[in-house]
Amino acid sequence: MEKINSLRGEERRVVSTKLYRLEFVDFLRICETEGKKVNAKLREMIKNEINNYPNKDIFTKKKEDQEKGEEKLKQKFKLEIKGEIKNV
């Protein structure tokens, strides 16, 4: 069965933490009982946290700000191409 990942090809970031030995052993036991590798389980847990986050407005606001910034760059690029360089 092929998994479809909507973020395929996107840049990835590394997340790390230090755990006490007993916490790590307990986490390994959880992974074993679910038949998952450590990284797969961590990705699943992070994804669940993001999906169940109560204040989802922070995600949409960041996306809107990013889209505004991209639009501003496009407008600036168009002005530079036309030879009408202005402070935008």
C-alpha positions as CSV (number, residue, x, y, z in Angstrom):
1,M,0.0,0.0,0.0
2,E,1.4,3.4,-1.0
3,K,1.2,6.2,1.4
4,I,0.5,9.7,0.0
5,N,2.3,12.5,1.8
6,S,1.0,16.0,1.0
7,L,4.4,17.4,2.2
8,R,6.5,15.2,0.0
9,G,9.5,17.2,-1.3
10,E,9.1,19.9,1.3
11,E,12.1,21.0,3.4
12,R,12.3,19.1,6.6
13,R,13.5,20.2,10.1
14,V,15.0,18.1,12.9
15,V,13.4,17.9,16.3
16,S,15.3,16.4,19.2
17,T,15.1,16.2,23.0
18,K,16.8,14.4,25.9
19,L,14.8,11.8,27.8
20,Y,15.6,10.0,31.0
21,R,16.5,6.4,30.4
22,L,13.2,5.1,31.9
23,E,11.1,7.5,29.8
24,F,12.9,6.3,26.7
25,V,12.4,2.6,27.6
26,D,8.7,3.3,28.2
27,F,8.5,5.0,24.8
28,L,10.2,2.1,23.1
29,R,7.7,-0.3,24.7
30,I,4.8,1.9,23.3
31,C,6.5,1.8,19.8
32,E,6.9,-2.0,20.0
33,T,3.3,-2.7,21.0
34,E,2.1,-0.5,18.1
35,G,4.6,-2.0,15.7
36,K,6.0,1.4,14.8
37,K,9.6,2.7,14.6
38,V,10.6,5.5,16.9
39,N,10.6,8.2,14.2
40,A,7.3,7.2,12.8
41,K,5.7,7.3,16.3
42,L,7.2,10.7,17.0
43,R,5.9,12.1,13.7
44,E,2.5,10.7,14.5
45,M,2.4,12.2,18.0
46,I,3.5,15.7,16.7
47,K,0.9,15.6,13.9
48,N,-1.8,14.7,16.5
49,E,-0.7,17.6,18.7
50,I,-0.9,20.0,15.8
51,N,-4.3,18.7,14.6
52,N,-5.7,18.9,18.1
53,Y,-4.3,22.2,19.0
54,P,-7.1,24.4,20.4
55,N,-6.0,27.8,19.0
56,K,-5.8,27.1,15.3
57,D,-5.8,30.8,14.5
58,I,-2.0,30.9,14.9
59,F,-1.6,28.6,11.9
60,T,-3.9,30.6,9.6
61,K,-2.4,33.9,10.6
62,K,1.1,32.8,9.8
63,K,0.0,31.5,6.4
64,E,-1.8,34.8,5.6
65,D,1.3,36.8,6.6
66,Q,3.4,34.6,4.4
67,E,1.0,35.0,1.4
68,K,1.1,38.8,1.9
69,G,4.9,38.8,1.9
70,E,5.0,36.7,-1.3
71,E,2.5,39.0,-3.0
72,K,4.6,42.0,-2.0
73,L,7.7,40.4,-3.5
74,K,5.9,39.6,-6.7
75,Q,4.8,43.3,-7.0
76,K,8.3,44.5,-6.3
77,F,9.7,42.1,-8.9
78,K,7.1,43.3,-11.5
79,L,8.1,47.0,-10.9
80,E,11.8,46.2,-11.2
81,I,11.2,44.4,-14.5
82,K,9.3,47.4,-15.9
83,G,12.1,49.7,-14.8
84,E,9.9,51.5,-12.2
85,I,11.9,50.7,-9.1
86,K,10.1,52.2,-6.1
87,N,10.2,51.5,-2.4
88,V,7.3,49.2,-1.9
